[in-house]
Amino acid sequence: MQKLSNWLLPAWAQPDHPLLQYELAQLRAAGGGRRLLIQLIFLALALGGSAALYAATLLDPASNANLTSLIWQSVYYPTFVLQLLTAIMALALGAAAVGGERSRKTWDNLRVTEFGAGLALRARWAGILYRLRAPITMILLARLILAAGMLYDLTAFGGLYARMLGAHATPPLPPWRLDLLLIALAVTVNIVLPLLQIAAVAAFGILLSVALRERVYAAVIQMLVAALQLAFAVAGALAIAQMIRSDAPAAGDWSYALIFGYSAFGDWGLLLAQLGSLGEIWHRVPLGSTISVALMTLLLALAADGMMWLAARLSESRG
């Protein structure tokens, strides 16, 4: 397994890479496994307590929602808030990636090594993800619980639930198990998309740290990006809630674009993490069953890699 992981990982992400060892040594000096355990316990209590409080105060006990729907409704907003905070932290850590080294007069030494600025920045990129491993773990854990709920719901009605969702889609899906494939894609999106989002935000922060020497300018852009993200998420949530509560199915391309944009950049696919919500989208949004396919083709990974490449080129030319 170790040989396989070393073969899959690029050179800068290998555990024995000197620059990555430099990054990890700094992180371990600030606290190791005990700190991670404390963070995980705190986040688990905060996430679980928020979900329980939301369920006790805002959910209607007389509703006909099943258990998995209640779990999804309970963890949706706490997980959503955790994701926003994690993205903001990834952006802030990325934006401070080079400034600290410049202030300590160590950046030029790293930049002129045989590995080059590109590998130094990518090691710092991996270090940001390592630093945020506690919230990332909790985000993925919440999504794995929701994925298990989706698999449990698939057994309802004698295993005909997926076929019922496909039959009520707009337009109806052909009866050759395409519904199961699309549901599997939705589960995959829910696991992969948060990692891509956090990596892309961290890469954007690193690009800011290289492009802008003045920390004040970088801080202003960080606040602007965070405000735009929050405004988009809130506006998208309100628009989708109004659309779903309406009696008539949504019509027009705008509804597809809204669901796609909100799932990709708003709640990172949480809207698709429960079969009832997924079926509602399939039914109300024309071609809504293909949104998971569209999200799988989202070029976030290439965008993140492109930002890291641009940051390396700027660092080599400008320092």
Backbone hydrogen bonds, N-H to C=O, Kabsch-Sander energy under -0.5 kcal/mol:
donor,donor_aa,acceptor,acceptor_aa,energy
5,S,1,M,-2.6
6,N,2,Q,-2.3
7,W,3,K,-1.9
8,L,4,L,-2.1
9,L,5,S,-2.3
13,A,10,P,-1.2
14,Q,11,A,-1.4
17,H,14,Q,-1.9
21,Q,17,H,-2.8
22,Y,18,P,-2.0
23,E,19,L,-2.0
24,L,20,L,-3.0
25,A,21,Q,-2.3
26,Q,22,Y,-1.6
27,L,23,E,-1.9
28,R,24,L,-3.0
29,A,25,A,-1.8
30,A,26,Q,-0.8
30,A,27,L,-0.6
31,G,28,R,-1.3
36,L,32,G,-1.9
37,L,33,G,-2.5
38,I,34,R,-2.3
39,Q,35,R,-2.4
40,L,36,L,-2.6
41,I,37,L,-2.4
42,F,38,I,-2.6
43,L,39,Q,-2.8
44,A,40,L,-2.6
45,L,41,I,-2.4
46,A,42,F,-2.6
47,L,43,L,-3.1
48,G,44,A,-2.7
49,G,45,L,-2.7
50,S,46,A,-2.3
51,A,47,L,-2.2
52,A,48,G,-2.4
53,L,49,G,-2.5
54,Y,50,S,-2.6
55,A,51,A,-2.4
56,A,52,A,-2.2
57,T,53,L,-1.9
58,L,54,Y,-2.5
59,L,54,Y,-0.9
59,L,55,A,-0.5
63,S,60,D,-1.7
70,L,66,N,-2.2
71,I,67,L,-2.4
72,W,68,T,-2.4
73,Q,69,S,-2.7
74,S,70,L,-2.0
75,V,71,I,-2.4
76,Y,72,W,-1.4
77,Y,73,Q,-0.6
79,T,75,V,-2.4
80,F,76,Y,-2.4
81,V,77,Y,-2.6
82,L,78,P,-2.2
83,Q,79,T,-2.4
84,L,80,F,-2.1
85,L,81,V,-2.5
86,T,82,L,-2.4
87,A,83,Q,-2.6
88,I,84,L,-2.3
89,M,85,L,-2.4
90,A,86,T,-2.6
91,L,87,A,-2.3
92,A,88,I,-2.5
93,L,89,M,-2.9
94,G,90,A,-2.2
95,A,91,L,-2.5
96,A,92,A,-1.2
97,A,94,G,-1.5
100,G,96,A,-1.3
102,R,98,V,-2.6
103,S,99,G,-2.3
104,R,100,G,-1.6
105,K,102,R,-1.2
106,T,101,E,-2.5
107,W,101,E,-1.1
110,L,106,T,-1.8
111,R,107,W,-2.7
112,V,108,D,-1.7
113,T,110,L,-1.1
116,G,113,T,-1.0
119,L,115,F,-0.8
120,A,116,G,-1.7
121,L,117,A,-2.7
122,R,118,G,-2.2
123,A,119,L,-2.3
124,R,120,A,-1.8
125,W,121,L,-2.3
126,A,122,R,-2.5
127,G,123,A,-2.1
128,I,124,R,-1.8
129,L,125,W,-1.7
130,Y,126,A,-2.2
131,R,127,G,-2.4
132,L,128,I,-1.7
133,R,130,Y,-1.4
136,I,132,L,-2.2
137,T,133,R,-2.1
138,M,134,A,-1.9
139,I,135,P,-2.5
140,L,136,I,-2.4
141,L,137,T,-2.4
142,A,138,M,-2.4
143,R,139,I,-1.8
144,L,140,L,-2.4
145,I,141,L,-2.1
146,L,142,A,-1.9
147,A,143,R,-2.5
148,A,144,L,-2.3
149,G,145,I,-1.9
150,M,146,L,-2.0
151,L,147,A,-2.1
152,Y,148,A,-2.1
153,D,149,G,-2.5
154,L,150,M,-1.5
155,T,152,Y,-1.3
156,A,153,D,-1.9
158,G,155,T,-0.6
159,G,155,T,-0.7
159,G,156,A,-0.8
160,L,156,A,-0.7
160,L,157,F,-0.9
161,Y,156,A,-1.1
164,M,160,L,-2.2
165,L,161,Y,-2.3
166,G,162,A,-2.3
167,A,163,R,-2.1
168,H,164,M,-1.5
169,A,166,G,-0.8
170,T,282,W,-2.3
173,L,166,G,-2.7
176,W,174,P,-2.1
178,L,174,P,-0.7
181,L,177,R,-1.3
182,L,178,L,-2.3
183,I,179,D,-2.2
184,A,180,L,-2.4
185,L,181,L,-2.0
186,A,182,L,-1.9
187,V,183,I,-2.1
188,T,184,A,-2.2
189,V,185,L,-2.7
190,N,186,A,-2.0
191,I,187,V,-1.1
191,I,188,T,-0.5
192,V,188,T,-2.6
193,L,189,V,-2.6
195,L,191,I,-0.5
196,L,192,V,-1.9
197,Q,193,L,-2.6
198,I,194,P,-2.5
199,A,195,L,-2.2
200,A,196,L,-2.4
201,V,197,Q,-2.5
202,A,198,I,-2.5
203,A,199,A,-2.1
204,F,200,A,-2.2
205,G,201,V,-2.2
206,I,202,A,-2.2
207,L,203,A,-2.3
208,L,204,F,-2.0
209,S,205,G,-2.2
210,V,206,I,-1.7
211,A,207,L,-2.6
212,L,208,L,-2.6
213,R,211,A,-0.6
215,R,213,R,-0.6
218,A,214,E,-1.6
219,A,215,R,-2.6
220,V,216,V,-2.2
221,I,217,Y,-2.3
222,Q,218,A,-2.3
223,M,219,A,-2.4
224,L,220,V,-2.2
225,V,221,I,-2.9
226,A,222,Q,-2.7
227,A,223,M,-2.4
228,L,224,L,-2.4
229,Q,225,V,-2.5
230,L,226,A,-2.4
231,A,227,A,-2.7
232,F,228,L,-2.7
233,A,229,Q,-2.3
234,V,230,L,-2.5
235,A,231,A,-2.6
236,G,232,F,-2.6
237,A,233,A,-2.2
238,L,234,V,-2.3
239,A,235,A,-2.3
240,I,236,G,-2.5
241,A,237,A,-2.3
242,Q,238,L,-2.1
243,M,239,A,-2.0
244,I,240,I,-2.7
245,R,241,A,-1.9
246,S,242,Q,-0.8
250,A,284,R,-0.5
255,S,252,G,-0.8
256,Y,252,G,-0.7
257,A,253,D,-2.5
258,L,254,W,-2.4
259,I,255,S,-2.3
260,F,256,Y,-2.7
261,G,257,A,-2.8
262,Y,258,L,-2.6
263,S,259,I,-2.5
264,A,260,F,-2.4
265,F,261,G,-2.7
266,G,262,Y,-2.0
267,D,262,Y,-2.1
268,W,262,Y,-0.7
269,G,263,S,-0.5
270,L,267,D,-1.2
272,L,269,G,-1.4
273,A,270,L,-1.8
278,L,274,Q,-2.9
279,G,275,L,-3.0
280,E,276,G,-1.9
281,I,277,S,-2.0
282,W,278,L,-2.4
283,H,279,G,-2.1
284,R,280,E,-2.5
285,V,281,I,-2.4
287,L,170,T,-3.2
288,G,170,T,-0.6
288,G,285,V,-2.6
290,T,287,L,-1.9
291,I,288,G,-1.5
294,A,290,T,-2.3
295,L,291,I,-2.5
296,M,292,S,-1.8
297,T,293,V,-1.1
298,L,295,L,-1.4
300,L,298,L,-0.7
301,A,298,L,-0.5
303,A,299,L,-2.2
304,A,300,L,-2.8
305,D,301,A,-2.4
306,G,302,L,-2.5
307,M,303,A,-2.3
308,M,304,A,-2.1
309,W,305,D,-2.2
310,L,306,G,-2.5
311,A,307,M,-2.4
312,A,308,M,-2.1
313,R,309,W,-2.2
314,L,310,L,-2.5
315,S,311,A,-2.3
316,E,312,A,-2.2
317,S,313,R,-1.8
318,R,314,L,-2.9
319,G,314,L,-0.6
319,G,315,S,-1.7
